[in-house]
Amino acid sequence: MSRIGVGLMGAALLVYLAVAIWLAVMFFAVGTPVSIGMGIALIVLAPIGAWALVREMQFGFAADRLGRELDAEGGMPEAETELTPSGRIARADADPMIQRYTAAADSAPGDWRARYRLGVVQDAAGRRKDARASIREAIRIARG
């Protein structure tokens, strides 16, 4: 199901780039300073947006691959506590779990599995930024 979503995002990206370039050409054709400025902005900003989306898709594919591999090995963290209705770890239980998984990841700096588990626990605790950083580090270690 997520692969279909990624395919749709890729198709939307191509449509977006085509429309942005077409609009830029139309703005250039008008020839006024404002329209030329808008055309330049489209030519500059469209590839930046495309680059950001491609980077996110690469991150998602790599994280998904590592997650499937870790799950197949039986190494995903278990839900040790009662989860909130939104699926997150209760705030009171989150800090001790994160500290424990952080210690495990720090004690094995070359183990992507420990870093990925930390990211999963951080995500379940609602710490998205930290979770992304941990999973990004797991991806880097796994590639190395």
Secondary structure as UniProt FT lines:
FT   HELIX           2..30
FT   HELIX           33..72
FT   TURN            73..74
FT   TURN            85..86
FT   HELIX           91..107
FT   TURN            109..110
FT   HELIX           112..124
FT   TURN            125..126
FT   HELIX           128..143
//
